[in-house]
Amino acid sequence: MEIKSLDIFCEIIDNFGDIGVVYRLAKELKNRYNKEVNIRVFLNRLDEFLALNKRAKNIGYQNIDGIEYITNEYLAKNICTFSPANVIIEAFGCNILEEYLDKAKDESSLLVNLEYLSGESWIEDIHLMESPIGAKKLKKYFFMPGFKENTGGVIVDKLFLDRKIKVKSNSELYMKKYMPDLFDKEYFIGTIFSYEKNFMPLLDVLLKNGKNNCLLVLGQKSQESIKSILDNFDFIETSKDNFEVENIKIKFMPFLEQEEYEELINLVHYNFVRGEDSFVRALLTGKPFMWHIYLQEEMAHMDKIDGFIHRYREVLEDKNLDNPLNIHTKLLRDYNLRDNNSLELGKEDFEDFFKEFDNISKLTDAYSEYIELKCNLIDKLNRFILKY
């Protein structure tokens, strides 16, 4: 089927994850289709989008880099002037304006329900399954992102991969951009972007690793978590949002645009991330990572982390690095084993993670190559639409 126009619907709830994925998806599809396909993104609110893109404005309709960003309120007020696209993407089962959907049932051809990322095996049976909606023309299908070839994959965007190469080949330039004060010594640098977490075990290990360490802390929840334990280690505030003790520097970073965050995580040595979009970016850097998965009721998030760990091990178990693989996967599980987001001490121990850091780097680099080659959501989505 020819893609003439594309509408993407996103309902932002309480964080940057949903809009982060949709914003990236829209940019990459625009990059692929260029002027041949008109792309519109419909949002229930703009606060998070305004933070992700500094050129965005708090208005109902705007065009940024050839993509139209429209609020649901603006759509409702002007629905009589809107014709639905022939291809529609419903991100994460969000609500689409009923008047728009009524039109789409008669005028549009394909509705793709883009679901949340999961490593659980059951998604393989659901992927590309039709979901009846009682329309003669419009058909709806599940599209299930995942970590195997027979799933929808993850967003492997050329814009990110190009940025990765650019940062790698110009590291000194980007160090000056983000960490101009770190040129006096060679630093072992990590980013932290998490939900509430007690990071005392991490600091304990870094104090003993014999390196000059720097932690770049992003996001309100991460920064508040770190602030709560600074006094336990006698940190001194050396300048605004910069703290030091012995061989550790901590820098509280300002909010970064999506593209800036991508530069930063490709520049450092390791990344602690949260949610879905940042997690996939961390995988694609090829660097060691910790993933703080979104907490769910009845510990359902542990099924998801176990699902990913299983997929991760499937790809890497033939690398003859069993001990580093066991260390990394055990730490991933211990890091997420919680029934609430709090500052209570968890079970995780980072000592072996850093002792085996070089070997874990080999694993994460190999997994990044696998994701890029075998699990490209953009390619899979494009093929599905064209074959429809």
N, C-alpha and C positions, 0 to 999 in steps of 0.2 A: 504494500500500500504506500502511496506517495504521502509524505508528510508535508501538508500545506501550511498548517499552523499548529501551535502547541500551547495549551494552557496548563499551568501547574498551580495546584491549590495547596496551601499550607496553613495549618492552624497552630499558632504558637501558644504554648501552654504556660510553662514556668521557667524555661531556660533557653539557651542558644542552640541546642542540639538540632531541633527540627528546622529552623531557618538556616542554620549552618549547612545542613545537607542540601536543602532546596536551593539556596543561593549558589552553592557549588555546582549542583546539577544544572541549573539554568545557564550559568556561565560556560560550562563545558559543552552543553548542547548548542549554545549560540556559537561557540568557537568552531564546532564541527559543521553546523549547517549554514553559518554565516548569514547572508541576507536572503537566502532561499526560503527560510522558515521564520515566520513571525512568532516570537515567544513572549507570553505574558505570565506573570507570577501574581497570584491573588493571595493577600495576607489579611488575617483577622486583626492584626495590629502591627505597629511599626517600631516600637521602642527598641527591640533587639536588632532589627535591621539597621536602624540609625546608628547603632553602636558598631555593627560589623562593617559598614561602609560609610565613611565620613562625607561622601558626596550626596548621600541620600537626604531627603527633606521630609518633613512631617506634613505631607500633602497626599491627597487621595489618588493622584495619578502622576507618575513620573517615568521618564525613560532614561536609563543608565546603561551606557555601552550597548545600545541597541535592544535592550530588554525592557519591557514595560512592567512596572511594579504598580499594582492597583490594590486598594483596600477593599474589603468586602462591603464596607459602607458605601464607597463610591460606586461599586458594581450594582448594589441594590437600588441606588438612586437613579442610575442610568441604564438599567437592565434593558429597556426598550431599544437602546442604541447598540447593544452588544450582540454579536453573533458568536456562538461558541466555536472553538477550534475543532478541527477534525480529529485531533488526538488530544486527550486530556490525561493528566497525571494527578491522581489524588494521593497526596503524601500522607502516609501513616493513618489511613482511615479517617481523614478529617471530614468535616461537614462542608458540603458544597451548597451554595444558595439554591433553594428549591426552584425558583423561577429560571435560573440558569440551567439546572439539570433537566427541567421539563423541555426546554428548547433543545438541549443536547441530545435527548433521547430521539428526536426527530431529525436532527441536522448533523450530529457528529458520528464518527465510526467506531472509535476505540477509546475506552476508559481503562487506564492502568492504575491499579491500586498498589502503589509502591509502599511496601511494609517496612517495619524496622529490621535492622540487621540481626541475624541470629546464627549461631553455629550448631543449633540443635538439628538432628537428622530429620525430624518430621517435616521441615520446610521443603525438603526435596520432593515430597509428594504433593504439596500445595502449589509449588512454583508453576506458573503459567496455567493454572486451573481456572476455568470460567466461573464467574460469580453472577448468576442470573439476576437481572434488574427489571425484567418485564418490559423491555423496549424492543421494538421491531428492528431498528437499525443499529443502535448503540450496543456494543458488547463490552462487558467488564471482565478483566482478568487480574488474578493475583500475580504480583512480581515480588519474589522473596529474596532479598539480598542475603548473601552467605559466603562461606569460605571454601566451597567446592565448585567444580566445573558445572555440575548439574543444578546449581542455584543461580540467583541473579547476580552474584558477585558483589563487589564494592566499587565505589566511584574512584576509578583510576583516571584522573584527569590530566591531560597533556599540560595544562597550565601549571599544575603542581610539579609534574616531572621536569618541566623546563626550569622551574624555579629551583628545584633541587640541584640540578646541574650547575646553575648560575651561582648558587651559594657555595657549592663545593669548590668551584674554580675561582671564587673571589672571596675567600673566607676572611681575609684581613679587612676588606672593605666593609663587610657586614659586622665584624667585630667592632669596628669603629662606630658603626651605626647604633648598635644595641648595647655594647659594653666597652665604651671608650676608656674606662678606668681600670681595665684588667690587663693592660699591656706590660705592667711591671714584672709579672710572673706568669708562668705557664699554669693554667687552671684546668681542673677537671670539672666540667660544667654540666648541670642538669636542669631541666625545667620541671616545675610542679604545678599541675592544674588538676584539682581534685574536688571531691565533696569533703565534708567535715572528716578530719583524720588526725590522729595523734602521731606526729612524726618524730617523737623522741627516739624510737629505735633506729631510724635513718640517721639522725644526727649523731647518735652514739657510735655508729659504725664509721661515719665520715671522719669523726675526730681521730680515729685510730688508723686511717688508711694510708698515712704518710704522704698525702698529696695536698696541694692547695685546692680546696673545693669552693665552688660557687653554685648556689641554688638560685634560680630565677623563678620567683613565685608569682603565678598569674591567677587572677580571679579572686573575688571577695571571700569565698569559702576557704580557699587554700590559704590566703593571707591571714585570715582570722585564726585558722588552725595553727599556723606557725607562730603568730603573735602570742598565742596562749602559752607557749612553752619557752619563749626567749629567756625569761628570767631563770628558768631551770639550768641554763647553760651560761649565764652571766654574759649574754651578748651585749655589746655596746653599740648604740646608734652613732655611726661615724658621719652620716649625712642623712638628709631626708630619704626615708625608705631604704636605707642601706645599713646593715647590721653586721658586726664581726665578732668572732671569738676564735682564738687560736688559729686553726687552719681552715676556717669556714667563713665565707662571705655569703650573706643572704641579701638579695635585691628584690624588693617588691616592685613588679613591673606595672606600668600603666596599661589600660585596656588597649589591646592591639586589634587592628583590622585583620580580617581573615588572611589576607595575603602577607601581612607582617608576621603573624603567628607562624605561617608556613616557613618563612625565612628563618625565624628563630629556631624552630625545632630541627631544621636541617643543619644548623650551625653548631649545636651543642653535642655533647657525647651521649646523653641518654635523656629520655622523656617519661615523666609520670603524667598520664592523661586521664580524662574522664569522658563518659558519654560515648557517642557513636562516631561523630565526624572527626573529632580530635584523635580518637583511637585509630581510625583508618589512616589518618595522616601520619601518625606515629609508626604504624606498620610500614608505610611506604618509604619512610626515611631510611629503613634498614638498620636503625639503631636500637640498642636495648631499651625496653619499655616496661612500665607497669601500667595496667589498665584498671581504673576505678570504675566499675560498672554501675549503672544506675540502680539504686536500691528498689526492690519490689517486695510486696507483701508476701508473707509466708515463705520467705527466702527463695522466691522464684528466680531471683537474679543468679543464684548459685547454679541452677540448671543451665543458664545461659553461659556463665563463665566455664562450667564443665564442658559444655558443647564446644566452645571455642578451643579449650585446651585439647580436646580430643582431635579436632581438625588440625590444630597446630602440630600435635605430635605425629599425626598421619604423614604429614609432609616432611618432617625433620628426623624421623626415627632411623633413617638410613645414613645419617651423616656421621656416624661413629662418635657422637658426642652425647652419649646417654646421661652421664652425670650432670653436665651443664643443663641439659634439657629437663632433667628431673628437678634440678634446683630452681630453674626459671618457672616451671609450671606449678611446683609446690608453692612458691612465693606468690604467684598470681592468685592461687586459690586462697591462701592464708590472708592476703592483702584485702580480699573482698568478703571474707567470712564475717558477716555482721547481720544483725536483725534491725538495726537502726543506724542512722548517721549520727555519730557522736565523737567525742574526744577521748573515749575509753581506749586503753591500750589493746591492740589486737594481737594476733598470734605471730605476725610476720617477723622474720629475722633476715636482715639484709646482708649479713656478713658473707655468706657463700655466694650470693649474687655478685658482689663486687670482687671477690676472690676469683671467680670464674668469668669476669666481665669480658675478657677477650674472646673466650669460646662462645659465650652467649651472643656476642656481637656477630660471630660467624653464623649462628643460628638465625638471628633476626635479619641479617643481610640475605641469607638464602630464602627466608620466608617472604621477604619483600619482592624478590625476583619471581617467586611463584605467584604471588597475588597479582603482580603486574602482567604476567604472561597468561595466566589461566582464569583469573577472576575479575575481568574488566567489565563492570556493570554498564558502562556507556556503550561498549561494543555489543553486549548481549541485548540491551534494550533496543538499540538501533536495529539489530538483525530481526528481533521479534516484530517490531513495528513494520519494517519493510516487507517481511514475509506474510504479514497478516492479510 
